[in-house]
Amino acid sequence: MKFYLITDNIDTQIGLRLVGVKGVTVHTKKEVLDALESLKARLKEREDIGILLITEKIAELIPDELNEMRLSKKLPLVTVIPDRHGSRRPKDFITRNVEEAIGVKIK
């Protein structure tokens, strides 16, 4: 299975392209939705893409569509990654999520 990238940053696309990850650079919500439709059409022909990498900034444009893809339990697995500027999430987001899930404060 292969990876596929949807990003808003050409540097991120080039960096991942160097390790063999194909993808597209988009900037507007319409472009993102078009890229997702193109990806879905490709998956109907052949299921060669197993993981969709999408940068945080782009993921913020289409949260409902990403949740729908995640809940469908079909490939590709959707993974949100930071771009070259770093993560937009707070540094302790994993700890907070774990604390919220189990109800115990972690030190």
N, C-alpha and C positions, 0 to 999 in steps of 0.2 A: 504494500500500500504506500501511497505517496502523500506528501504534504501539499497544501495549496495556501497561498497567502493573499489576503486582501488588506491593503495598507493605504495610508494617506501620505506616506513618506517614501520618496524614491531611494533614499539611502538605505532604509530598511529592506526594500525590495532587492536592491543590488546586493546587500550583505547576505541575505538568505539565498539569493540566486547563485552566489558563489559556492554554496554547499548543495545546490541542486533543487532548491524549492522554487517552483514556478509560481507566478502570481500576477496581480494587477495593482496599479496605483490609482486610487479614486479619491475624490474630494467632496462630492455632494451626496446627499441621501439617495437621489435618483441613480447616480452612478453605482453606489453600493448595491442597491436593489437589483440593478441590471446585472452586476457581477454575480450576485447570488443566483439569479435566474439562469444565467449562463452556466454556472457551476452545476445547478440542479439538472439542466438539460444534458450536460456531459455525463453526470452520474447515471442518467437513464440509459445512455448508450453503453457505458461500461463503468463498473464500480472500481476505478483505480485510485481514487482519492479517499484516504481514510481519515485525515486530520485537516481541518480548516483552521489556519492561524489567522487571527484578525487582530489588528492593533486596537488599543483601548479607545483611542479617539474615534475610530470608525465604529466600534462596538457601541459607543454612546449614541450614535445616530440611529441605530436600529435595534434597540433592546428587545422589542416584542418579537421580531423576526428571529433573533438569536435564541430566545427562550423557546419559541416554537420548534426550532431545529433541534435543540437539546432535548426537549420533551418527546420528540417523535421517535426516539430510540433507534434512529436509522443513521447510517454513515452519511456524512463525515462527523467525527467528533469535533466539537467547536471548542477552541482554546483561545482565550484572549491574552495577548502578550503586550508588553510595553514596547514603545518604539525607541528610536535612538536618543530621545530626550529623557528617557527613564519612565518609571511608573507614575501614573496619576493617582494611584491609591495611597492611603497613608501607610507609613512604614510598618505599623503593627496590625494590618488588616487581617492577617492569618490568625494571629493570637486572639483578636477580638471575635472573629468568626467561631473559633473553637470555644472560647469562653461562653459565647452566646448559645452555642449548640449544646454544651454539657452543663451549663449553669454554674460553673466553678471558675473562680478567678485564678489565673496562672501567673506566677511571678517569675 
